[in-house]
Every structure is written in structure tokens, then in C-alpha cells.
């Protein structure tokens, strides 16, 4: 009897520790093969720059950056209903308390937001979400270790001054047009 009781308690503990809570990471995985979505994974190696010429702040920013995941929904005349459903799913995901919103621009059909996971000085993930009624939406997860807003600004500066193989980002450019 004791063994059965322990087994029941262990089993219920295991079940309660599993969660079905949806996350952006799960959303990315679930839609990676969906024909309406474009997925891109970008590593720091895309930034082709002479590291000896970087400032200390730029080096810190580059070291804090692990990777970037991009999931974009390409809107066309055949998937408008699906676009509405999927963009609402992302909006609902970002309402989770673990995502802290930094900024929101626009409303309704054209909008963008920046959120993060962590605290202001030790950010593990930045999330950029943008949607445009004519072309679709994109969710960008910038993953790293102990990032902060200054690191992101420095990364943007590095991206602008580096030699990026734009051919790698061509699918995303086509979506933005």
C-alpha cells in the first residue's frame, strides 16, 4: 500500500511539473515548417567586422549576443484569416507576465513592440514584434547573456558598419518589401 501511495504521489508530482504553457520558443518550433512562415536563425558570425577595431562597449555587446531567431508570416490574398489568427496568438503570448514590454508603437493593423525577458541590466532575450497590414508580421528573438539596452544599441551600430552577407537575409528583405 505504501509503495502504491508513493507511486501515485510521484506520478502526480511529475504531471504537475510538466507545463503546457505556450511560449514564443514553442510557437517558433510549431510554425517552422508552416508554408505561411519564413524562419531564419542568425548567429554572431553574420557580423563580419575587424574585432581589433571594436570599442570595449562593442566587444561587450558582441560577446553578449548568442543568436537571433526570426519568424515571419508572409501575408497574401489566400491567408488573410490565418494572418489574423496567428498575429493574435503572438499578441497573446507577449501578454504573458514573463515578457516585459519596453515600447509599443502604432496600433491596430500596423504596430510594433519591443519586449524582454530578465531585468533591465541582465536581459536574456529581446523580442521585437512588428506587423504591417499589407505584408504580414515578424517576430524576432534576440538571445544572449546579460544583455542590456546599451548592448542592443551597440549591436545595431555594429550591424550597420559590418559587412553582412545580405544574401542570407534576402528572404526577409522580400517579406519587408
GROMACS elastic network, one bead per residue, 0.5 to 0.9 nm:
[ bonds ]
;  ai    aj funct       b0    kb
    1     4     6  0.52244   500
    1     5     6  0.62760   500
    1     6     6  0.87330   500
    2     5     6  0.50841   500
    2     6     6  0.62025   500
    2     7     6  0.85828   500
    3     6     6  0.50991   500
    3     7     6  0.61006   500
    3     8     6  0.85854   500
    4     7     6  0.50164   500
    4     8     6  0.61066   500
    4     9     6  0.85587   500
    5     8     6  0.51258   500
    5     9     6  0.61727   500
    5    10     6  0.85460   500
    6     9     6  0.50479   500
    6    10     6  0.59766   500
    6    11     6  0.84442   500
    7    10     6  0.50329   500
    7    11     6  0.59753   500
    7    12     6  0.84857   500
    8    11     6  0.51336   500
    8    12     6  0.61008   500
    8    13     6  0.84971   500
    9    12     6  0.51893   500
    9    13     6  0.60649   500
    9    14     6  0.86138   500
   10    13     6  0.50729   500
   10    14     6  0.62125   500
   10    15     6  0.86801   500
   11    14     6  0.51182   500
   11    15     6  0.62342   500
   11    16     6  0.86428   500
   12    15     6  0.50542   500
   12    16     6  0.60887   500
   12    17     6  0.85856   500
   13    16     6  0.51681   500
   13    17     6  0.62133   500
   13    18     6  0.88822   500
   14    17     6  0.52160   500
   14    18     6  0.65837   500
   15    18     6  0.53927   500
   15    19     6  0.81745   500
   16    19     6  0.72456   500
   19    22     6  0.85749   500
   22    25     6  0.82920   500
   22    26     6  0.63381   500
   22    27     6  0.71461   500
   22    93     6  0.71484   500
   23    26     6  0.52182   500
   23    27     6  0.61745   500
   23    28     6  0.86632   500
   23    93     6  0.64485   500
   23    94     6  0.86936   500
   23    96     6  0.86922   500
   24    28     6  0.60748   500
   24    29     6  0.86027   500
   24    90     6  0.76420   500
   24    93     6  0.67548   500
   24    94     6  0.81052   500
   24   139     6  0.89099   500
   24   141     6  0.85242   500
   25    28     6  0.51576   500
   25    29     6  0.63733   500
   25    30     6  0.86817   500
   25   141     6  0.88195   500
   26    29     6  0.50851   500
   26    30     6  0.60203   500
   26    31     6  0.85964   500
   27    30     6  0.51273   500
   27    31     6  0.62248   500
   27    32     6  0.84949   500
   27    89     6  0.88841   500
   27    90     6  0.82678   500
   27    93     6  0.89421   500
   28    31     6  0.53811   500
   28    32     6  0.59091   500
   28    39     6  0.81590   500
   28    69     6  0.84640   500
   28    70     6  0.84709   500
   28    71     6  0.65958   500
   29    32     6  0.52662   500
   29    33     6  0.81600   500
   30    33     6  0.74628   500
   30    34     6  0.79793   500
   31    35     6  0.84759   500
   31    36     6  0.85513   500
   31    37     6  0.67421   500
   31    38     6  0.88545   500
   31    39     6  0.85766   500
   31    71     6  0.82626   500
   32    35     6  0.84536   500
   32    37     6  0.68979   500
   32    38     6  0.73896   500
   32    39     6  0.61572   500
   32    71     6  0.77946   500
   33    36     6  0.86890   500
   33    37     6  0.75091   500
   33    38     6  0.85371   500
   33    39     6  0.85671   500
   34    37     6  0.55645   500
   34    38     6  0.81342   500
   35    38     6  0.76186   500
   36    72     6  0.83340   500
   36    73     6  0.57263   500
   36    74     6  0.59242   500
   36    75     6  0.76138   500
   36    76     6  0.89620   500
   36    79     6  0.77430   500
   36    82     6  0.87295   500
   36    83     6  0.87038   500
   37    71     6  0.65469   500
   37    72     6  0.53831   500
   37    74     6  0.62527   500
   38    70     6  0.78288   500
   38    71     6  0.57057   500
   38    72     6  0.50483   500
   38    73     6  0.63916   500
   38    74     6  0.73876   500
   38   138     6  0.89696   500
   38   171     6  0.75582   500
   38   172     6  0.77599   500
   38   175     6  0.88133   500
   39    69     6  0.74113   500
   39    70     6  0.55131   500
   39    72     6  0.64492   500
   39   172     6  0.88212   500
   40    68     6  0.81171   500
   40    69     6  0.58872   500
   40    71     6  0.66386   500
   40    72     6  0.86650   500
   40   168     6  0.88569   500
   40   169     6  0.81041   500
   40   171     6  0.86745   500
   40   172     6  0.82670   500
   41    67     6  0.71254   500
   41    68     6  0.57491   500
   41    70     6  0.62530   500
   41    71     6  0.88876   500
   42    45     6  0.79986   500
   42    46     6  0.67991   500
   42    67     6  0.56476   500
   42    69     6  0.63218   500
   42    70     6  0.80146   500
   42   168     6  0.89068   500
   43    46     6  0.60015   500
   43    47     6  0.82894   500
   43    65     6  0.84071   500
   43    66     6  0.66240   500
   43    68     6  0.63644   500
   43    69     6  0.88368   500
   44    47     6  0.57627   500
   44    48     6  0.86978   500
   44    62     6  0.73290   500
   44    63     6  0.87456   500
   44    65     6  0.68051   500
   44    66     6  0.65777   500
   44    67     6  0.62443   500
   44    68     6  0.83603   500
   45    48     6  0.66904   500
   46   159     6  0.89620   500
   46   162     6  0.89824   500
   46   163     6  0.83597   500
   46   164     6  0.59803   500
   46   165     6  0.70095   500
   46   168     6  0.86089   500
   47   158     6  0.75259   500
   47   159     6  0.64502   500
   47   162     6  0.59034   500
   47   163     6  0.66282   500
   47   164     6  0.57862   500
   47   165     6  0.84942   500
   48    51     6  0.88047   500
   48   159     6  0.88087   500
   48   162     6  0.55479   500
   48   163     6  0.51552   500
   48   164     6  0.61396   500
   48   165     6  0.84222   500
   49    52     6  0.87805   500
   49    53     6  0.83841   500
   49    54     6  0.85399   500
   49   158     6  0.79599   500
   49   161     6  0.79126   500
   49   162     6  0.51708   500
   49   163     6  0.65786   500
   49   164     6  0.88298   500
   50    53     6  0.57900   500
   50    54     6  0.72664   500
   50   162     6  0.85123   500
   51    54     6  0.53240   500
   51    55     6  0.87731   500
   51    59     6  0.74863   500
   52    55     6  0.84743   500
   54    57     6  0.79216   500
   54    58     6  0.57042   500
   54    59     6  0.60446   500
   54   158     6  0.88998   500
   55    58     6  0.51182   500
   55    59     6  0.62146   500
   55    60     6  0.85941   500
   56    59     6  0.51035   500
   56    60     6  0.61380   500
   56    61     6  0.85777   500
   57    60     6  0.50794   500
   57    61     6  0.61323   500
   57    62     6  0.86221   500
   57   150     6  0.83662   500
   57   151     6  0.74170   500
   57   154     6  0.71704   500
   58    61     6  0.50023   500
   58    62     6  0.61218   500
   58    63     6  0.85498   500
   58   151     6  0.74356   500
   58   154     6  0.56553   500
   58   155     6  0.70807   500
   58   157     6  0.85175   500
   58   158     6  0.73100   500
   59    62     6  0.51017   500
   59    63     6  0.60885   500
   59    64     6  0.85723   500
   60    63     6  0.51134   500
   60    64     6  0.61426   500
   60    65     6  0.88168   500
   60   147     6  0.89133   500
   60   151     6  0.72220   500
   60   154     6  0.89755   500
   61    64     6  0.51770   500
   61    65     6  0.65161   500
   61   147     6  0.72381   500
   61   148     6  0.85220   500
   61   150     6  0.78501   500
   61   152     6  0.69651   500
   61   153     6  0.85940   500
   61   154     6  0.61758   500
   61   155     6  0.60624   500
   62    65     6  0.53769   500
   62    66     6  0.83966   500
   62   151     6  0.77931   500
   62   154     6  0.82632   500
   62   155     6  0.66408   500
   62   158     6  0.84402   500
   63    66     6  0.76074   500
   63   144     6  0.83945   500
   63   145     6  0.82963   500
   64   143     6  0.85804   500
   64   144     6  0.52416   500
   64   145     6  0.50433   500
   64   146     6  0.63115   500
   64   147     6  0.56294   500
   64   148     6  0.88868   500
   64   151     6  0.75695   500
   65    68     6  0.82665   500
   65   142     6  0.74972   500
   65   143     6  0.63112   500
   65   145     6  0.67396   500
   65   146     6  0.89198   500
   65   147     6  0.73532   500
   65   151     6  0.85166   500
   65   152     6  0.87951   500
   65   155     6  0.83459   500
   66   142     6  0.78020   500
   66   143     6  0.55425   500
   66   145     6  0.73425   500
   67   141     6  0.82681   500
   67   142     6  0.61654   500
   67   143     6  0.53655   500
   67   144     6  0.68326   500
   68   140     6  0.68390   500
   68   141     6  0.55358   500
   68   143     6  0.59601   500
   68   144     6  0.87669   500
   69   139     6  0.81304   500
   69   140     6  0.57030   500
   69   141     6  0.50799   500
   69   142     6  0.66238   500
   69   143     6  0.80263   500
   70   138     6  0.69557   500
   70   139     6  0.58236   500
   70   141     6  0.64477   500
   70   142     6  0.87290   500
   70   172     6  0.87790   500
   71   137     6  0.84655   500
   71   138     6  0.56316   500
   71   139     6  0.52919   500
   71   140     6  0.65168   500
   71   141     6  0.86374   500
   72   136     6  0.73538   500
   72   137     6  0.56376   500
   72   139     6  0.62507   500
   72   140     6  0.83905   500
   72   172     6  0.77520   500
   72   175     6  0.78678   500
   73    83     6  0.72197   500
   73    86     6  0.83267   500
   73    87     6  0.86260   500
   73   135     6  0.82456   500
   73   136     6  0.53249   500
   73   137     6  0.52541   500
   73   138     6  0.61854   500
   73   139     6  0.88054   500
   73   175     6  0.83553   500
   74    79     6  0.87123   500
   74    83     6  0.83267   500
   74   135     6  0.60962   500
   74   137     6  0.70468   500
   74   138     6  0.86463   500
   74   175     6  0.62335   500
   75    78     6  0.80815   500
   75    79     6  0.63205   500
   75    80     6  0.65165   500
   75    82     6  0.88863   500
   75    83     6  0.65543   500
   75   133     6  0.81509   500
   75   134     6  0.71017   500
   75   135     6  0.51080   500
   75   137     6  0.79329   500
   75   175     6  0.87111   500
   76    79     6  0.57313   500
   76    80     6  0.66414   500
   76    83     6  0.89295   500
   76   134     6  0.83540   500
   76   135     6  0.74021   500
   76   136     6  0.81818   500
   77    80     6  0.62227   500
   78    81     6  0.82095   500
   78    82     6  0.87773   500
   79    82     6  0.51706   500
   79    83     6  0.60841   500
   79    84     6  0.87900   500
   80    84     6  0.63925   500
   80    85     6  0.88029   500
   81    84     6  0.52491   500
   81    85     6  0.64275   500
   81    86     6  0.87384   500
   82    85     6  0.50677   500
   82    86     6  0.60208   500
   82    87     6  0.84415   500
   83    86     6  0.52045   500
   83    87     6  0.59481   500
   83    88     6  0.84349   500
   83   136     6  0.70640   500
   83   137     6  0.82767   500
   84    87     6  0.53779   500
   84    88     6  0.62042   500
   84    89     6  0.86942   500
   85    88     6  0.52918   500
   85    89     6  0.63168   500
   85    90     6  0.89742   500
   86    90     6  0.64572   500
   86    91     6  0.87259   500
   87    90     6  0.52192   500
   87    91     6  0.62803   500
   87    92     6  0.86907   500
   87   131     6  0.78744   500
   87   136     6  0.86345   500
   87   137     6  0.71545   500
   88    92     6  0.61060   500
   88    93     6  0.85418   500
   89    92     6  0.51456   500
   89    93     6  0.61735   500
   89    94     6  0.87044   500
   90    94     6  0.62066   500
   90    95     6  0.87334   500
   90   129     6  0.83329   500
   90   139     6  0.82284   500
   91    94     6  0.52174   500
   91    95     6  0.65078   500
   91   129     6  0.86650   500
   92    95     6  0.51592   500
   92    96     6  0.71910   500
   93    96     6  0.56729   500
   93    99     6  0.85272   500
   94    97     6  0.80168   500
   94    98     6  0.83688   500
   94    99     6  0.59270   500
   94   100     6  0.82884   500
   94   101     6  0.82473   500
   94   115     6  0.77947   500
   94   127     6  0.88106   500
   95    98     6  0.83177   500
   95    99     6  0.68732   500
   95   100     6  0.84638   500
   95   101     6  0.86757   500
   96    99     6  0.58184   500
   96   100     6  0.84254   500
   97   100     6  0.68000   500
   98   116     6  0.82077   500
   98   117     6  0.61345   500
   98   118     6  0.79978   500
   99   115     6  0.59128   500
   99   116     6  0.54732   500
   99   117     6  0.53170   500
   99   118     6  0.82835   500
   99   127     6  0.84133   500
  100   114     6  0.85841   500
  100   115     6  0.52241   500
  100   116     6  0.52946   500
  100   117     6  0.63575   500
  100   118     6  0.81579   500
  100   119     6  0.86873   500
  101   104     6  0.74938   500
  101   113     6  0.73029   500
  101   114     6  0.60107   500
  101   116     6  0.65403   500
  102   113     6  0.75501   500
  102   114     6  0.54635   500
  102   115     6  0.52491   500
  102   116     6  0.72842   500
  103   112     6  0.82622   500
  103   113     6  0.55092   500
  103   114     6  0.52193   500
  103   115     6  0.70554   500
  104   107     6  0.83781   500
  104   111     6  0.74641   500
  104   112     6  0.57941   500
  104   114     6  0.65052   500
  104   115     6  0.87650   500
  105   110     6  0.86821   500
  105   111     6  0.56315   500
  105   112     6  0.51799   500
  105   113     6  0.61608   500
  105   114     6  0.89694   500
  106   109     6  0.84039   500
  106   110     6  0.60930   500
  106   112     6  0.64956   500
  106   113     6  0.86952   500
  107   110     6  0.59206   500
  107   112     6  0.80038   500
  108   111     6  0.66157   500
  109   131     6  0.70896   500
  109   132     6  0.62552   500
  109   133     6  0.52519   500
  109   134     6  0.89647   500
  110   130     6  0.75999   500
  110   131     6  0.54173   500
  110   133     6  0.58951   500
  110   134     6  0.88748   500
  111   129     6  0.81066   500
  111   130     6  0.57218   500
  111   131     6  0.54883   500
  111   132     6  0.68159   500
  112   128     6  0.72960   500
  112   129     6  0.53919   500
  112   131     6  0.63734   500
  112   132     6  0.87799   500
  113   127     6  0.79803   500
  113   128     6  0.58528   500
  113   129     6  0.52649   500
  113   130     6  0.65145   500
  114   126     6  0.70885   500
  114   127     6  0.56620   500
  114   129     6  0.65529   500
  114   130     6  0.88833   500
  115   125     6  0.84089   500
  115   126     6  0.58402   500
  115   127     6  0.50223   500
  115   128     6  0.65674   500
  115   129     6  0.83824   500
  116   119     6  0.80872   500
  116   120     6  0.86538   500
  116   123     6  0.67134   500
  116   124     6  0.75316   500
  116   125     6  0.54675   500
  116   127     6  0.57343   500
  116   128     6  0.86845   500
  117   120     6  0.89726   500
  117   122     6  0.88265   500
  117   123     6  0.59107   500
  117   124     6  0.57698   500
  117   125     6  0.52141   500
  117   126     6  0.66459   500
  117   127     6  0.82844   500
  118   121     6  0.80675   500
  118   122     6  0.59059   500
  118   124     6  0.57127   500
  118   125     6  0.73062   500
  118   146     6  0.86086   500
  119   122     6  0.53090   500
  119   123     6  0.56166   500
  119   124     6  0.84649   500
  119   148     6  0.85894   500
  120   123     6  0.62142   500
  120   147     6  0.85332   500
  120   148     6  0.62126   500
  120   149     6  0.75319   500
  121   146     6  0.67794   500
  121   147     6  0.68115   500
  121   148     6  0.50923   500
  121   149     6  0.78853   500
  122   145     6  0.72335   500
  122   147     6  0.55073   500
  122   148     6  0.60801   500
  123   126     6  0.72578   500
  123   143     6  0.86874   500
  123   144     6  0.75217   500
  123   145     6  0.68146   500
  123   146     6  0.51481   500
  123   148     6  0.56805   500
  123   149     6  0.83811   500
  124   142     6  0.83255   500
  124   143     6  0.59727   500
  124   144     6  0.52797   500
  124   145     6  0.53296   500
  124   146     6  0.60076   500
  124   147     6  0.63460   500
  124   148     6  0.87724   500
  125   141     6  0.65260   500
  125   142     6  0.54723   500
  125   144     6  0.62201   500
  125   145     6  0.81404   500
  125   147     6  0.78797   500
  126   140     6  0.79225   500
  126   141     6  0.57732   500
  126   143     6  0.66397   500
  126   144     6  0.85995   500
  126   147     6  0.87596   500
  126   152     6  0.87854   500
  127   139     6  0.69231   500
  127   140     6  0.55924   500
  127   142     6  0.63660   500
  127   143     6  0.87785   500
  128   138     6  0.79110   500
  128   139     6  0.56791   500
  128   141     6  0.66135   500
  128   142     6  0.81818   500
  129   137     6  0.73444   500
  129   138     6  0.58080   500
  129   140     6  0.64541   500
  129   141     6  0.88760   500
  130   136     6  0.85214   500
  130   137     6  0.54934   500
  130   138     6  0.54917   500
  130   139     6  0.66974   500
  130   140     6  0.87909   500
  131   134     6  0.88332   500
  131   135     6  0.78102   500
  131   136     6  0.56711   500
  131   138     6  0.64265   500
  131   139     6  0.88056   500
  132   135     6  0.56292   500
  132   136     6  0.54244   500
  132   137     6  0.61109   500
  133   136     6  0.60743   500
  133   137     6  0.81982   500
  135   175     6  0.67003   500
  135   176     6  0.68653   500
  135   177     6  0.77091   500
  136   175     6  0.78142   500
  136   176     6  0.84827   500
  137   175     6  0.89308   500
  143   147     6  0.85962   500
  144   147     6  0.61800   500
  147   150     6  0.80639   500
  147   151     6  0.59035   500
  147   152     6  0.73897   500
  148   151     6  0.52690   500
  148   152     6  0.66650   500
  148   153     6  0.89952   500
  149   152     6  0.51507   500
  149   153     6  0.63942   500
  149   154     6  0.86916   500
  150   153     6  0.50699   500
  150   154     6  0.61185   500
  150   155     6  0.85011   500
  151   154     6  0.50210   500
  151   155     6  0.60242   500
  151   156     6  0.86199   500
  152   156     6  0.62369   500
  152   157     6  0.86235   500
  153   156     6  0.51389   500
  153   157     6  0.63244   500
  153   158     6  0.87049   500
  154   158     6  0.61486   500
  154   159     6  0.85922   500
  155   159     6  0.60848   500
  155   160     6  0.85838   500
  156   159     6  0.50415   500
  156   160     6  0.62438   500
  156   161     6  0.87476   500
  157   160     6  0.51840   500
  157   161     6  0.63599   500
  157   162     6  0.86073   500
  158   161     6  0.52081   500
  158   162     6  0.58373   500
  159   162     6  0.52986   500
  159   163     6  0.79089   500
  159   164     6  0.73848   500
  160   163     6  0.82836   500
  160   164     6  0.86653   500
  161   164     6  0.88506   500
  163   166     6  0.86346   500
  164   167     6  0.85871   500
  164   168     6  0.84689   500
  164   169     6  0.89848   500
  165   168     6  0.58692   500
  165   169     6  0.75528   500
  166   169     6  0.51288   500
  166   170     6  0.61710   500
  166   173     6  0.87912   500
  167   171     6  0.82841   500
  168   171     6  0.76627   500
  168   172     6  0.87759   500
  169   172     6  0.54002   500
  169   173     6  0.63425   500
  169   174     6  0.88573   500
  170   174     6  0.61789   500
  170   175     6  0.86757   500
  171   174     6  0.52220   500
  171   175     6  0.64813   500
  171   176     6  0.89685   500
  172   175     6  0.50844   500
  172   176     6  0.64040   500
  172   177     6  0.89286   500
  173   176     6  0.51633   500
  173   177     6  0.64251   500
  174   177     6  0.54254   500
